Amino acid sequence: MAKKNNKQQNPFVLAEYVGPEYFCDRIEETEELIANLQNGRNTTLISPRRIGKTGLIRNAFYQIRKSEKDAICIYIDIYSTKNQHDFVQVLGTAIAQYVLSFEQQALKRLLQFFGSWRPVFSADPVTGMPTVSVSIEAVQTEMTLKMIFDYLKQSRHNIFIAIDEFQQITYYPETGTETLLRSYMQFAPNVHFVFSGSKQHLMAQIFNSPDRPFYQSTTGMGLYPLHEEIYYDFARRFFEARRGSLSKEIFHVIYTRFGGITANIQQILNRLYEQGKTVSEERQVTEAIQHIINRSSMQYEGLVLFLTENQLSLLKAIAKAGCVKSPQSNEFIRNYELPSASSVKTALTVLIDKDLVYHDAQGYTVYDKFFDIWLKQLI
């Protein structure tokens, strides 16, 4: 559930959606997503990570609950799931947690419906609020998934479910996951879905391939960086609200250096807001960036430890180049003293799979821009 009337000490939120006051723009995208869902159009939302898919979904859900008090909105992220069993446990836990947020008696009825579920109760370490997770036996995975949809279908309410990083199902060892999900979803008219993902080629395969179960079953949406002017106006108001200022020129430096990536820019603004009321020098930005990198250095060191020499060499080369159109070209290989084109191809596949490198129309870049800067400092 979105937090209401929650005044943030630092308005540049880095994690959980806390309400529209701290959510920048996306007015058209929010309206489009809500219109899709309320008119029975399941939606595929595709964009790179850290652009703001999760925030958009949560903002749309906030607005839906505001206008439709009895609507049920559930968000799950399946990025860490490895198989069907993990998926069903994540979905089951999200449903149980949603029910628990209303009343214990409703949760009791839920657990009676799913007699085989083993609930585990605890308290949120931050808020102290009660939480619940469910444990499901692996042999009952498919049966439990069917029961979940049976349970949802019997509800008298509209149910909206967002499944983030949906392309993860393509990595499951079970071959029939897409068919299974599609077969249940199409017979649940009161349940509407958002399938969001960051790996465009995999999402395209799922939803645009004629031989796949989800073919042409959704309305597509893309998500792009926030417009610089709009983002600046959003940011400067928070500084001015406490009689400070944010230089437009300095914001432009931040925006362009990080290619408009919302998560990265929010991290810098969060740090700058903490440090002082007035931001007018590029030095302040440089210091904020270096602070973030220093705090993440152990994480980055851990990442590169698991890379082979070829993979690390290629990653450093891409970081140094900034954006590489053809990593397997003779020119790139020669300039950065890399091994053969076949070795580069193998290493590149791994780096993309690990989300260390991202590929778009412009070329190949290091996904995490702070990691990118850290790598440049190693060279």
Summary of the structure (lengths in Angstrom):
residues: 379
radius of gyration: 22.6
end to end distance: 45.0
largest distance: 67.6
contacts: 1111
relative contact order: 0.11
helix: 53%
strand: 14%
